[in-house]
Each structure stands twice: as structure tokens, then as C-alpha cells.
Amino acid sequence: MKRFLAACLSIAGTLLVAVALAQGSGAASESGFVARIQLNGPIGPAAAEYFDSALQRADTDGASAIVLQLDTPGGLSTSMRQIVSSMLAADVPILGYVAPDGARAASAGTYILYAAQIAAMAPATHLGAATPVSIGGGMLSPAKPDPAADDKGEPAKSDNETPKSDAKPDAKTDSGDAESSKVLNDSIAYIRTLAQLRGRNADWAEKAVRDAATLTASEAVAAGVIDFIAVDTADLLAKTDGREVRVGERTLTLKLGGMEVREYAPNWRNSFLGVITNPTVAYLLLLAGIYGLVLEAMHPGGLLPGVVGAISLLVGLYALQMLPVNYAGLALMLLGIGLLVAEAFTPAYGTLGLGGTAAFIFGSILLLDTDVPGFSINVGVIGGIAAGACGLLAVVLWLVMRARRAHIIGGDQQMLDAQGEMLDAISVGGVAQARFLGERWQVRSEQALPAGTRVRVLRRDGLTLWVTAE
């Protein structure tokens, strides 16, 4: 009897476990969702960190796939490669989607789109212009143009080239510039690798890097660069149904139509990094920090300028170390500020001030002198701060000149030619009292003077003034 009851209990327990597992699997299926991560604006350190953290959260939450929505003019190569590495290592399929209408996946965005298992674009969008840009300005060009480039992929068209207001269409770097050639060839190999991995048009990918070629959404479909055009996210998921993709070593058949789409917005840390790594904000933080510390040094005990300056300087330096900083520009900025401060303490009739202003302007321009979209300091901000520095210099010079023209109000020079009144009568060579500038002085004179005579000072001899009648 006991064995029978034990067997019944065992069977019942097994059935309960099976039912629970069945219910659990059904719930997982019903609760499947797609995570959406949006990369809008320049690709930089903040965007890369946001993507990594959002991808980890979505994977932990059990997302069935990731929709990576792109609208970017490009960005930093290091940040782009970090995002692509995370995409290739992801355990869930990633659907690259250039949206909404009018969006673009230019430069670094093209590499990211090529790395996705599914690539799609909304109508009226475009991609391409993936030529790497060097710090210091200018697109990198190959040592020698590839004569076969025009025979690969789609024919080159003038309307598929990204306009550059500051570059000539036929501009090429020196053939001896090995470093530029290495960077360009590395970028070509990188995007061709991604294209071959995902089975996309590798020849056009090379043209996008070598010749800055671009394509519209319909042209991209015809050229085999993307899989299809989708009008919105729901259309994107519906068109992926039944498609097979490779995720690591696995081959998956996508069934995402009708799934819930959850937004994975940047958290407070990502948002904060996005603000401070804006080059203009980082630049202003650096200036606020330097001037705050200078004010604290000039007025010890003020505390507020020192505290605010120290915090701003540290935050600004943290932001700058994440950006492609030209340290020669930073050194020129510091030199310029130092010369302006020296002008305030040691007036040099504008020599130090003008030199400091020039060094500050040149340093500000060189600090982040790059053609990478979204990673240059606003010229208007530089101009405004430079104008403020020039205004401060003008005020200092005006005060110096006014001080030179002002009457001396102290010391022996003040007493020379001072006018006063005799309080007592005085004989030749005698001593008497007189009033000057509201003070009683002992005076001597080489002539006899009655009391009440108006006199002026000739010279001072110790505490005695020699006077004469006016």
C-alpha cells in the first residue's frame, strides 16, 4: 500500500512539473518581445556605452531580437568599432533599420548597418559616404586610385557623392602618405569583411569607403546592400518572418511579426555622458574650471569659484579624454589663458594680452579640429569667448591708461604745488603753521608773510614745508 501511494505521488509530481513547464514555455512564447535601441546623432563614446548597456539589458530581459534604429551622420571610428563588436557578439539577432523618413546612416552608420543580420531602410532615407576622416581635417584617400573601382558594384554617379564644401572632388593626399593609405585600406577591409559575413554587396561597400558613394533606399535594395524597405517597425518585423539569419554558430528562422516592441532609452548615466561629451560642452566645462581656479587663486577664501572650478575642470577633462583631443591645441589654450592673467597683473600695454588672445583662439580651433560630423567645437562659441577676452583686455588697457593720466593723490608729489593758507605770520627764515589739504603743517619761507596769506608748497624737508606766496 505504501509503495502504491509513493508511486501515485511520484506520478502526480511528474505531471505537475510537466504542466508547469508547458505553461512556462507557453508564457515565454506569449511574452516574447522585440527591443528597440535608437542611435540618433553622432556616434561617439556615449552612444557606444548606451548601445552596450541597452543590449545587455534587452538580452537579460529575454528579448527575441533587437531593432537598432539609426539616424546618424557618422562619428568616431573607435566608437563605431565598439558597437559593431558588440553586435557581432550578441546572442540575439539584430535588425538594422534606418528610420524615420529622411534619416541617414552615413559614415560610421554604414558600417553598423552592414554588421546587422537584417538591414532595412525607411522610404526617403540614404546611406554611404563611409570614407574615414583624419583628425586635423580632410578625408583620407588611397595612395593611388583603384582603376577597377568603377567596374565594381553600381556605376559611380555624381549625385551619389557626399557634398563637401571645403574639399575639391578630385582632392587626393600625397602618394607618400603611408599612414593615410593604411587607415583607408584598413577601413575598406573592415567593411568588406562585414559585407561578406552578412552576404551583402562588398564591392559597393568598398566604393562607399573609397569614393564616399551614397545610395537611396530603393537604390540600396537594387544594389543588394540592404534586404528591403520597411515603412515602420511593424512592417519591418512582418517582412522578417521566415528569414534565416546566423547568430554566432546558430542558424535561426525569424518569427517576429506582431511582437511587442519595447523601447530601451538611455539611462541617466548615458544621458549625462551624451551631454558632457558634446565637444562644445566639454570645451565650456574646461574653461569654467580654469577660470574658477584662477579666481580662487586671486581671491583666496572665496571657496565657490574654487569648488565650481575644480568640479568643472575634472568633468571637462574626463569628457576630453573620451574625445579625439589635439594636445597642442590644449597647450595653446592654457598658454593663452596664462598670458591673459599675466596681463591683468603685469600690464604690458597689451603685448601679453594680444598674444594670449591669439594663442587662445588658435588653441580652441585646434582642440578638436576634425571633420568627423558632430565632433567639432561650435565656431560661434569660440568667437564669443574670444570677443569676451578681447573686451576684457580692452578694459584692462583702458584702466591702465586712465591711471597714468590721473593726478597723483599721495606722497611727496601730492604736496608739490599744493595750495594752502598761513595760520600764523612768518618772518624771513622763520617757522610758522599753515593749512594744506585739511592738515596743519610746519612751514618755513624765504619771505615774510602775514597770517591768512595764500601760499603754495615749493619743496618738503622732512616734516617741514617750504612755501611761497601765490
C-alpha positions as CSV (number, residue, x, y, z in Angstrom):
1,M,0.0,0.0,0.0
2,K,2.8,2.4,0.9
3,R,4.6,1.6,-2.4
4,F,1.4,2.2,-4.3
5,L,0.9,5.6,-2.6
6,A,4.5,6.6,-3.2
7,A,4.1,5.6,-6.9
8,C,1.0,7.7,-7.2
9,L,2.6,10.7,-5.6
10,S,5.6,10.4,-7.9
11,I,3.4,10.2,-11.0
12,A,1.4,13.2,-9.8
13,G,4.5,15.2,-9.1
14,T,5.9,14.4,-12.6
15,L,2.6,15.5,-14.1
16,L,2.6,18.8,-12.2
17,V,6.2,19.5,-13.3
18,A,5.3,18.8,-16.9
19,V,2.2,21.1,-16.7
20,A,4.3,23.8,-15.1
21,L,7.0,23.5,-17.8
22,A,4.3,23.6,-20.5
23,Q,2.7,26.7,-19.0
24,G,6.1,28.3,-18.6
25,S,7.0,27.7,-22.2
26,G,3.7,29.0,-23.4
27,A,4.1,32.1,-21.3
28,A,7.5,32.7,-22.7
29,S,6.2,32.5,-26.2
30,E,3.3,34.8,-25.5
31,S,5.5,37.3,-23.7
32,G,8.2,37.4,-26.5
33,F,9.1,40.9,-27.4
34,V,11.5,42.9,-29.6
35,A,13.8,45.6,-28.0
36,R,14.3,48.8,-29.9
37,I,17.5,50.8,-29.4
38,Q,17.8,54.1,-31.2
39,L,21.1,55.7,-32.2
40,N,20.3,59.3,-33.1
41,G,23.0,61.8,-33.8
42,P,26.8,61.4,-33.9
43,I,28.4,58.1,-33.0
44,G,30.7,58.7,-30.0
45,P,31.7,57.2,-26.6
46,A,28.3,58.0,-25.1
47,A,26.4,56.3,-28.0
48,A,28.7,53.2,-27.7
49,E,28.2,52.9,-24.0
50,Y,24.4,53.4,-24.4
51,F,24.2,50.6,-27.0
52,D,26.3,48.2,-24.9
53,S,24.2,48.7,-21.8
54,A,20.9,48.6,-23.6
55,L,21.9,45.4,-25.5
56,Q,22.8,43.8,-22.2
57,R,19.5,44.8,-20.6
58,A,17.5,43.6,-23.5
59,D,19.3,40.2,-23.5
60,T,18.8,39.8,-19.8
61,D,15.1,40.6,-20.2
62,G,14.8,37.9,-22.8
63,A,14.3,39.9,-26.0
64,S,13.7,37.8,-29.1
65,A,15.5,40.3,-31.3
66,I,16.9,43.9,-31.3
67,V,15.7,46.6,-33.7
68,L,18.7,49.0,-34.0
69,Q,17.2,52.2,-35.4
70,L,19.7,54.5,-37.0
71,D,19.7,58.2,-37.9
72,T,23.3,59.3,-37.8
73,P,25.7,61.5,-39.8
74,G,28.6,59.3,-38.6
75,G,31.1,59.6,-35.8
76,L,34.3,58.2,-34.3
77,S,35.9,55.1,-35.7
78,T,36.7,53.7,-32.2
79,S,33.1,54.1,-31.0
80,M,31.7,52.6,-34.2
81,R,34.0,49.5,-33.9
82,Q,32.9,49.1,-30.3
83,I,29.3,49.0,-31.4
84,V,30.0,46.6,-34.3
85,S,32.0,44.2,-31.9
86,S,29.0,44.2,-29.5
87,M,26.6,43.4,-32.4
88,L,28.8,40.5,-33.7
89,A,29.0,39.1,-30.2
90,A,25.2,39.4,-29.4
91,D,23.2,36.3,-28.7
92,V,20.1,37.7,-30.4
93,P,19.6,38.8,-34.0
94,I,19.9,42.5,-34.7
95,L,17.8,44.2,-37.2
96,G,19.4,47.4,-38.6
97,Y,16.8,49.9,-39.6
98,V,17.4,53.4,-41.0
99,A,14.4,55.4,-39.9
100,P,12.3,57.6,-39.8
101,D,11.7,59.1,-43.2
102,G,14.5,61.5,-44.0
103,A,17.1,59.7,-41.8
104,R,20.5,58.6,-42.9
105,A,23.2,56.1,-41.9
106,A,26.2,57.9,-43.2
107,S,29.9,57.2,-42.5
108,A,30.0,55.1,-39.3
109,G,26.3,54.3,-39.6
110,T,27.0,52.4,-42.9
111,Y,29.4,50.1,-41.1
112,I,26.9,49.5,-38.3
113,L,24.1,48.7,-40.8
114,Y,26.3,46.2,-42.7
115,A,27.0,44.4,-39.4
116,A,23.3,43.7,-38.7
117,Q,21.8,40.4,-39.6
118,I,18.9,42.2,-41.3
119,A,19.4,45.6,-42.9
120,A,16.4,47.7,-43.8
121,M,15.6,51.3,-44.6
122,A,12.5,53.5,-44.4
123,P,11.5,55.4,-47.6
124,A,13.3,58.7,-48.3
125,T,16.4,57.6,-46.4
126,H,20.0,57.1,-47.5
127,L,23.3,55.6,-46.5
128,G,27.0,55.7,-47.5
129,A,29.8,58.3,-47.5
130,A,31.9,56.0,-45.3
131,T,35.3,57.4,-46.1
132,P,37.4,57.7,-42.9
133,V,38.3,61.2,-41.8
134,S,41.6,62.1,-40.2
135,I,41.9,64.3,-37.1
136,G,43.0,67.6,-38.4
137,G,40.5,67.7,-41.3
138,G,40.2,66.1,-44.7
139,M,39.1,62.8,-46.0
140,L,41.7,60.1,-46.4
141,S,42.4,59.0,-49.9
142,P,44.3,56.0,-51.3
143,A,47.8,56.4,-52.4
144,K,46.7,55.6,-55.9
145,P,43.1,55.4,-57.2
146,D,41.9,51.9,-58.0
147,P,41.2,51.8,-61.7
148,A,38.9,48.8,-61.2
149,A,36.8,50.6,-58.7
150,D,34.4,51.9,-61.3
151,D,33.8,48.4,-62.6
152,K,32.7,47.1,-59.2
153,G,29.2,47.3,-57.9
154,E,26.9,50.1,-59.1
155,P,28.3,52.8,-61.5
156,A,29.6,55.8,-59.8
157,K,27.4,58.9,-60.1
158,S,28.0,62.4,-59.2
159,D,24.7,62.6,-57.3
160,N,25.8,59.7,-55.1
161,E,28.7,61.6,-53.7
162,T,28.6,63.4,-50.4
163,P,29.0,67.2,-50.9
164,K,32.0,68.7,-49.2
165,S,32.1,72.5,-49.2
166,D,35.7,72.6,-48.1
167,A,37.1,69.8,-50.4
168,K,37.6,69.5,-54.1
169,P,36.1,66.5,-55.8
170,D,39.5,65.4,-57.1
171,A,41.5,66.1,-54.0
172,K,44.0,63.4,-53.1
173,T,46.5,63.0,-50.4
174,D,50.2,62.8,-51.2
175,S,51.2,59.4,-52.6
176,G,53.8,59.1,-50.0
177,D,51.3,59.4,-47.1
178,A,51.6,55.8,-46.0
179,E,49.6,56.4,-42.8
180,S,46.6,57.7,-44.6
181,S,46.7,54.8,-47.1
182,K,46.9,52.3,-44.2
183,V,43.9,53.8,-42.5
184,L,41.9,53.8,-45.7
185,N,42.8,50.3,-46.6
186,D,42.0,49.1,-43.1
187,S,38.6,50.7,-43.3
188,I,38.0,49.1,-46.7
189,A,39.0,45.6,-45.5
190,Y,36.8,46.1,-42.4
191,I,33.6,46.9,-44.3
192,R,34.2,44.2,-46.9
193,T,34.5,41.7,-44.1
194,L,31.2,42.8,-42.7
195,A,29.6,42.6,-46.1
196,Q,30.9,39.1,-46.8
197,L,29.8,38.0,-43.3
198,R,26.2,39.1,-44.0
199,G,26.1,38.3,-47.7
200,R,25.8,41.8,-48.9
201,N,27.3,43.8,-51.8
202,A,31.0,44.1,-50.8
203,D,32.1,46.0,-53.9
204,W,29.7,48.8,-53.3
205,A,30.8,48.8,-49.6
206,E,34.3,49.4,-50.8
207,K,33.1,52.3,-53.0
208,A,31.3,53.8,-50.1
209,V,34.7,54.0,-48.3
210,R,37.0,54.7,-51.2
211,D,34.8,57.2,-53.1
212,A,32.3,58.3,-50.4
213,A,29.5,56.9,-52.6
214,T,25.9,57.0,-51.3
215,L,22.6,55.3,-52.1
216,T,18.9,56.0,-51.5
217,A,16.7,53.3,-50.0
218,S,15.4,52.0,-53.4
219,E,18.9,52.0,-54.9
220,A,20.3,50.2,-51.8
221,V,17.7,47.4,-52.4
222,A,18.6,47.1,-56.1
223,A,22.3,47.0,-55.3
224,G,22.0,44.3,-52.7
225,V,23.1,46.5,-49.9
226,I,20.0,46.1,-47.7
227,D,17.3,43.4,-47.6
228,F,14.2,45.5,-48.1
229,I,12.3,48.8,-47.4
230,A,10.0,49.0,-44.4
231,V,7.6,51.8,-43.8
232,D,7.7,51.4,-40.0
233,T,8.8,49.0,-37.2
234,A,5.7,46.8,-37.6
235,D,6.3,46.4,-41.3
236,L,10.0,45.6,-40.6
237,L,9.1,42.8,-38.2
238,A,6.4,41.4,-40.6
239,K,8.9,41.3,-43.5
240,T,11.5,39.4,-41.5
241,D,9.2,36.4,-40.9
242,G,10.6,33.3,-42.3
243,R,14.1,34.7,-43.0
244,E,17.0,32.7,-41.8
245,V,19.9,34.5,-40.0
246,R,23.2,33.5,-38.5
247,V,23.7,34.3,-34.8
248,G,27.1,33.1,-33.8
249,E,27.3,29.5,-34.8
250,R,23.5,29.1,-34.9
251,T,21.0,29.5,-37.8
252,L,17.7,30.9,-36.7
253,T,14.4,31.3,-38.5
254,L,12.8,34.7,-37.5
255,K,9.2,34.8,-36.4
256,L,8.8,38.3,-35.1
257,G,5.6,39.5,-36.8
258,G,3.2,41.1,-34.4
259,M,5.5,41.0,-31.4
260,E,5.5,43.8,-28.8
261,V,8.2,46.4,-29.3
262,R,9.8,47.8,-26.1
263,E,11.9,50.9,-26.1
264,Y,15.3,50.8,-24.4
265,A,16.0,54.5,-23.8
266,P,19.3,55.8,-22.4
267,N,19.6,55.7,-18.7
268,W,20.8,58.8,-16.6
269,R,24.5,57.8,-17.0
270,N,24.2,57.5,-20.8
271,S,22.3,60.8,-21.0
272,F,24.9,62.6,-18.8
273,L,27.8,61.2,-20.9
274,G,26.0,62.3,-24.0
275,V,25.8,65.9,-22.7
276,I,29.4,66.3,-21.4
277,T,31.0,64.5,-24.4
278,N,29.5,67.1,-26.7
279,P,32.7,68.9,-27.7
280,T,31.2,72.4,-27.1
281,V,30.0,71.5,-23.6
282,A,33.4,69.8,-22.8
283,Y,35.1,73.0,-24.0
284,L,33.0,75.3,-21.8
285,L,33.5,73.0,-18.8
286,L,37.3,73.2,-19.3
287,L,37.2,77.0,-19.5
288,A,34.9,77.2,-16.5
289,G,37.2,75.0,-14.5
290,I,40.4,77.0,-15.4
291,Y,38.8,80.4,-14.7
292,G,37.3,79.2,-11.5
293,L,40.6,78.1,-10.2
294,V,42.2,81.4,-11.3
295,L,39.6,83.4,-9.5
296,E,40.1,81.4,-6.3
297,A,43.8,82.0,-6.5
298,M,43.3,85.7,-6.9
299,H,40.7,85.9,-4.1
300,P,41.6,83.1,-1.6
301,G,38.8,82.1,0.7
302,G,36.0,82.7,-1.8
303,L,35.5,78.9,-2.0
304,L,32.7,78.9,-4.5
305,P,34.9,79.7,-7.6
306,G,37.4,77.1,-6.4
307,V,34.8,74.4,-5.8
308,V,32.9,75.0,-9.0
309,G,36.1,75.4,-11.0
310,A,37.6,72.1,-9.7
311,I,34.4,70.1,-10.4
312,S,34.0,71.7,-13.9
313,L,37.7,71.0,-14.7
314,L,37.6,67.4,-13.7
315,V,34.3,66.7,-15.6
316,G,35.7,68.6,-18.6
317,L,39.0,66.6,-18.6
318,Y,37.0,63.3,-18.2
319,A,35.0,64.3,-21.3
320,L,38.0,65.3,-23.3
321,Q,39.9,62.1,-22.6
322,M,37.0,60.3,-24.4
323,L,37.2,62.6,-27.4
324,P,39.9,62.9,-30.1
325,V,41.8,65.8,-28.5
326,N,44.7,67.6,-30.1
327,Y,47.0,68.3,-27.1
328,A,48.9,71.0,-29.0
329,G,45.6,72.9,-29.1
330,L,45.0,72.3,-25.4
331,A,48.5,73.6,-24.6
332,L,47.9,76.7,-26.7
333,M,44.6,77.4,-24.8
334,L,46.4,77.1,-21.4
335,L,49.2,79.4,-22.6
336,G,46.7,81.9,-23.8
337,I,44.8,82.0,-20.6
338,G,48.1,82.3,-18.6
339,L,49.1,85.3,-20.7
340,L,45.7,87.0,-20.2
341,V,46.0,86.5,-16.5
342,A,49.6,87.9,-16.6
343,E,48.4,90.9,-18.5
344,A,46.0,91.7,-15.6
345,F,48.7,91.5,-13.0
346,T,51.6,92.9,-15.0
347,P,50.3,95.4,-17.6
348,A,52.5,95.2,-20.7
349,Y,50.4,97.7,-22.8
350,G,48.5,94.8,-24.5
351,T,51.5,92.7,-25.6
352,L,50.8,89.8,-23.3
353,G,47.0,90.2,-23.7
354,L,47.1,90.2,-27.5
355,G,49.5,87.2,-27.6
356,G,47.3,85.4,-25.1
357,T,44.1,86.1,-27.1
358,A,45.7,84.8,-30.3
359,A,47.1,81.7,-28.6
360,F,43.7,81.0,-27.0
361,I,41.8,81.3,-30.3
362,F,44.3,79.1,-32.2
363,G,44.2,76.5,-29.4
364,S,40.4,76.5,-29.4
365,I,40.3,75.9,-33.1
366,L,42.9,73.1,-33.0
367,L,41.5,71.4,-29.8
368,L,39.1,69.2,-31.7
369,D,39.9,70.1,-35.3
370,T,38.2,67.3,-37.1
371,D,35.8,66.8,-40.0
372,V,34.0,64.0,-38.1
373,P,30.3,65.0,-38.0
374,G,29.2,66.3,-34.6
375,F,32.7,66.3,-33.1
376,S,33.9,69.9,-33.6
377,I,33.5,72.9,-31.3
378,N,30.9,75.5,-32.3
379,V,32.8,78.3,-34.0
380,G,30.3,80.8,-32.7
381,V,31.1,79.8,-29.1
382,I,34.9,80.2,-29.8
383,G,34.2,83.6,-31.4
384,G,32.0,84.7,-28.4
385,I,34.6,83.8,-25.8
386,A,37.4,85.3,-27.9
387,A,35.4,88.5,-28.2
388,G,34.9,88.5,-24.4
389,A,38.7,88.0,-23.9
390,C,39.3,91.0,-26.2
391,G,36.8,93.1,-24.3
392,L,38.4,92.2,-21.0
393,L,41.8,93.1,-22.4
394,A,40.5,96.5,-23.7
395,V,39.1,97.3,-20.2
396,V,42.4,96.5,-18.6
397,L,44.3,98.7,-21.0
398,W,41.8,101.5,-20.5
399,L,42.2,101.3,-16.8
400,V,46.0,101.4,-17.1
401,M,45.9,104.5,-19.4
402,R,43.5,106.2,-17.1
403,A,45.7,105.5,-14.2
404,R,48.6,107.1,-16.0
405,R,46.7,110.3,-16.8
406,A,45.2,110.6,-13.3
407,H,46.5,113.1,-10.8
408,I,48.7,111.7,-8.1
409,I,46.9,111.8,-4.8
410,G,49.6,110.6,-2.3
411,G,53.2,111.0,-1.3
412,D,55.6,114.0,-2.0
413,Q,54.2,114.5,-5.5
414,Q,50.8,115.3,-3.9
415,M,52.3,118.0,-1.8
416,L,54.3,119.8,-4.5
417,D,52.4,122.9,-5.7
418,A,49.7,122.2,-3.1
419,Q,47.9,125.4,-2.1
420,G,47.1,126.4,1.4
421,E,46.7,129.3,3.9
422,M,49.0,130.7,6.5
423,L,47.6,130.3,10.0
424,D,50.3,132.4,11.6
425,A,52.5,135.3,10.4
426,I,56.0,134.2,9.5
427,S,59.3,136.1,9.2
428,V,62.1,135.5,6.7
429,G,63.6,132.1,7.6
430,G,61.2,131.7,10.4
431,V,58.8,128.9,11.3
432,A,55.0,129.0,11.4
433,Q,51.9,126.9,10.9
434,A,49.9,126.6,7.7
435,R,46.9,124.5,6.5
436,F,47.2,122.3,3.4
437,L,44.7,119.7,2.2
438,G,42.9,120.0,5.5
439,E,46.1,119.3,7.5
440,R,48.3,121.5,9.7
441,W,51.9,121.6,8.6
442,Q,55.0,123.4,9.9
443,V,56.3,125.7,7.2
444,R,59.3,128.0,6.5
445,S,59.6,130.8,4.0
446,E,62.3,132.9,2.5
447,Q,60.0,136.0,2.7
448,A,57.9,137.5,5.4
449,L,54.2,136.6,5.2
450,P,51.2,137.7,7.3
451,A,48.6,135.3,8.6
452,G,45.9,134.4,6.1
453,T,48.2,134.7,3.1
454,R,47.6,132.1,0.3
455,V,50.7,130.1,-0.2
456,R,51.9,127.2,-2.2
457,V,54.5,124.4,-1.5
458,L,57.9,124.6,-3.1
459,R,59.5,121.5,-1.5
460,R,59.4,119.3,1.5
461,D,62.2,119.0,4.0
462,G,61.4,116.2,6.4
463,L,58.2,117.3,8.2
464,T,58.7,120.9,7.2
465,L,57.3,122.5,4.0
466,W,59.0,125.5,2.3
467,V,56.4,127.8,0.9
468,T,56.0,131.0,-1.1
469,A,53.1,133.4,-1.7
470,E,50.9,132.7,-4.7
